[in-house]
Amino acid sequence: MSRKHLKYLEEESIEIIRNTFSSSSNPVILYSIGKDSSVLLHLFQKAFFPLKMPVPLLHIDTGWKFQSMIKFRDKIVKKHDLKLIVYKNKKGIKDGVNPFDHDDYTTIMKTDALKEVLSQNKYDFIYGGARRDEEKSRSKEKVLSHRNKFHVWDPKDQRIEPWHIFNTYKQNDESFRIFPLSNWTELNIWEYINYESIEIVPLYFSESRTVVKRENNYFLVDDNRFKFKKDELAIKKNVRFRTLGCYPLTAGIESSAKTINQIINELKKTSFTERSGRLIDLDKEGSMELKKREGYF
């Protein structure tokens, strides 16, 4: 991809950030700590430079993220003097809800938690790093995604966006999810990270890691809470992750890519989608769209 095209994507995203921010009263950035969040944060910093970034980060912490993700989050927040809000579903934690034993784990620990904190703090413009090429339901969504007072998304009730002219009118208690990276691809993200020297979580790079092979997927044994199935054994493999989430639900791939250029070359050859290792996308037909209708990001 040419530097010129990446510059165009950068300028488009910054324009979206500035134009929508001017209409917001209580904005927030949903920070998932992954590569897309890192790029989105970088673009926000550019959009408001030389001023300090005026929008806080919000992390929905399930308690089951990779340990290195949390270390990276805290490092970045401290380095850039950012305001970070961490929210957990305390009832879910008290009830022992976990990704091994509860089919409704994602709903309780992610969707419900997100809706709770958005309602409590009355955020009106919620920015995220989702892209249209990630998954089928995301390709249906506009840059400015309207949500009703229950945070529900209706794909049949979306507003037109000619030339990125956004209709930001809403009723009280309604909100918008905003996706400045909508037109980026996974490859664009990596090329931009490379050009801009953006810091990312080390899990994206191949390394010898302790994993379990389960249904042809590799899952990191990230702490002593990992539940082995009968006859499963921990093994060492050179594995990296294309997408990051809760470690028991996020499969890695066998890889030798230890640099960004090697990751880019690997992506150009692969036939598998980025989120093929995210189990929450695959638990039922149309799973992600159903989750988004319920309020998932």
N, C-alpha and C positions, 0 to 999 in steps of 0.2 A: 504494500500500500504506500502511495506517495505521501511525503510530508505535507503536501498541499491539501490532500484530502483529509488528513488528520487535523490540519489547522481549520478546515471548514467545519468538521464535526465539533471541534473545541469551541469555535465561535458560535455555532448554533446552540450548543448546550449552555454557554455563558449567557447568551441572549435570552434563552428560556428561563434561566435562573433569575436574571435581573427583571425581566418583564413580569414574571409571576410574583416575585418577592414584593414588588411595589404595591401589589393588591392584597397582600396578606396582612393579618394583624397579629398572629401568633404562630409563626412557622417553626418547623422542626425537621431535621434530617434523620431518617431511619438509618442507623449505622449498623450494618451486619458484619463489618470487619473484613469482608472479602475484597477481592480485587476491584470489583465494580464500585463498592463503597469507597475504596481508596482513591479511585479516579474521580468519583463525584466530589469527595472532600477537596481534592486538589483543584477541581474546577470552581468550587465555591470560594476557595481562597483566592484564586485568580480573579473571580468576578468582583470581589470587594477590595482587592489590594489597592492601596496600602493600608486600608482600615482592617481592624481585627474582624474576623468573620462574625457576623451578628446573629447567626442561627445556631442553636445548640444541637448536639447529637443525642439521639435516643437509641439505646440498645436494649432490646428485649432479651434478657438473659434467662435462658431455660435452666441453666446449671449443668448443661450437657454439651456445651461447646468444647472444641479442642482446647486443651490447656494453653497451647502456643497462641491461639487466637486472643485469649484474654490478656496474656502478657503483651502481645502486640498492641491491642487496644489501649492499654494503660500507658504504654510507651509513647504512642502517637499523641494521645491527649496531653500528656505532660510536655512533650517536645514542642507542640504548637500552641500550648496554653488554651486548650479548647474547653468548652462547657459540655460535660457529658452527663446525661441522665440515664441511669440504669434501672430498669423496671423488671420485677419478677412476679410471677403469679404465686403469691405466698400460700394461698389455699392449696394450689396444686402441689407445691413443695411439701406442705404439711401432710397432704393425703398420700404422699409417696408416688405421685404420677411420674412414670419414667418411660423411655422409648422402648424398653424391652418387653414390658408387661401390659402396656395400655395402648389399645388401638386408637384411642382418642387423644393421645399425647400431643400431637401437633395442634389440635383444636384448643385444648386446655392451656398448654404452656406457651403457645405462640399467638394464635388468633385471639383467644379470649384476653390474654395479657395485653396485646396490642390495643384492642378495643377499649379495655379498661383505662389504660393510661391516656389514650387519646381523648376519651370522654372526660376524665378527671381534670386534665390540664387544658381542655378545650383548644387543642391545636386545630388550626383551620387549613393550613397548607403543609402537607407531609411529603417531603422529598425522598425519593428512593432511587436505587441504581439499577432497577429492572430494565431489560432490553427486549425488544420485540423478537429477536432471533432465539431467545432462550427456550421458549416453550409455546405451544399452540395458543393457549388462552392469552398469553401476553401479547401476541401479535394482533389480537382484536382490540387491545386497549389503546386509548388516545394518550397523548402526552399529558394532558390535563384530564384526570380521571375523576369524575364526579362521584361522591359517596353520599348516601342519605344519612339521616341522624343516627341510624343504626350501623353505619360504616359499610353498608351493603353496596356492592357494585352491580349495576344492571347493564349488560353489554348492549341492550336494545335502546338504552336511554343515554346516549353519548352525544356530545356537542361537536359540531364541525369545527375545524381548526385551519381555515384558509390562511396560508402564508404565516402560520403560527400566530394568528390573531386569536387570543383566547377569551372566551366568555367566562369571566370569573364571578359572575353573579351567583349567589347562593342564599338559601334560607338560613335562619339561625339554627345552629347545631349540625348543619351539613358541613362537608369538608371536601377537599380535593387531595388526591394522591398525584404527585407530579413526578414525571420520569424524564429528566433531561438527557438521559443516555438512550432514549428509545431507538434512535436510528443507528446506534453503534452495533457492531458485531463482536463476538468473542475475540476474533483476530485483531480488530481495531483496538480493543481494550489493551491487549498485550503489546501491540506496536506503540501505542501511546505511552504506556508504562515504560517502555524501553526508551523512547525519545525524551521523556520528561524525568527519567530516573526516579520514579515514584516507589516508595517503600511498600512492600507487600509481605504478607505472612509467609514464613519459610516453608509451610506445608505445600505450597505450589511447586516447589522444586523437589526433584527426585532425591531420595535418601534411603539408606537401609533402615527400615522401620519394622517394628514388631506388629504383625498383622494376623488376622484370621481370614482364611479363604472360605467364603460362604456363598454358595450358588454362583460361582465364578466371579465373585466380587471380593475385593480386599478391604477389610475393615480394621482400622487402627485400634490396638489395645491401648487406649490412651490413659487409663487409670484402672485401679483395682475393682471398679464397679462393673466392668465389662462382663457380660454373662455368656459363657461358652455353652454351645449346644453339645449334645452327646457326640463324642468322638472328635470334636474339634480341638485343634492344637494351635498354639501360637507359633508362628514361623517368621523368619526374617526375609524380607523382600525389598527390592528397590522400587519404591512406590511414591507417587505424588498425587495431588488432588487437583482436579479442574474446577471444582466448586466446593465451598465450605459451608457446613451447617452444624448440626448436632452429630457428634462423632459416631454414635451407633447407627445412624441413618444415612451416613455419607460414605460412599465407597470410593476408594482410591483406584488408580490405574497403575499397572506395571509400566515403568518408564525409566529411561536413562537421562532425561532432560534435566540438567542441573543449572542451566542459564536461561535467560529470557529468550535469547536467539534460538536455543535448542527447543524451547517450548513452542515458539512460533513455527519452526520447521515441523515439529511433531503435529501441530494443529492442521497444517496444510495437507497432511497425509491421512488424517483420521477420517473415518466414516461414522463415528459415534457422536451423538449430540452431547453437549456440555453437561446437561442435567440427567444423563442416563444413569448416573450413580446416586441420584437423590431419591431415596425410597419413598419419600412423601409425595412425589409426583406420580407414583405408579401403583398406589394402593387400591385404586378403583378407576373405572372408565371416566375420563374427563375430570380426574381428581383435582388438578390444579384450578380449573375453572370453578368447580364447586367450592373449593376453599376460598377463592377470591370473592365469590358471591357472598360468602359468609363473613368476609371482612379481612381475610388473610391478605398480606401485602401483594 
